[in-house]
Amino acid sequence: MPFGFHPLYLVILLVIVLIIFGPGKLPELGGAVGRGIREFRRTSNELTDEIKSAVTEKEPTATTTTTATATEPEKASEPAKAEPEHKS
């Protein structure tokens, strides 16, 4: 059996859960577990999509930045500094 699970372990676990929660609470417990798994999957998919979009957005920017840096002088990328006015 994969992961060391034996069918008998699952039966024992279900009996213990039935004793602890009772037959009335099992549907609620199952629903809560199902909602939790759905929420985890949704969040995981959103995070994966966000990372993929960030990577695809960053790739063209990195190429453009390298090309622009090679052709433009370094002072153009620095912010303009205001010179102090001299009062006469």
Secondary structure, 3 states (H helix, E strand, C coil): CHHHCCHHHHHHHHHHHHHHHHHHHHHHHHHHHHHHHHHHHHHHHHHHHHHHHHHHHHHHHHHHHHHHHHHCCHHHHCCCCCCCCCCC
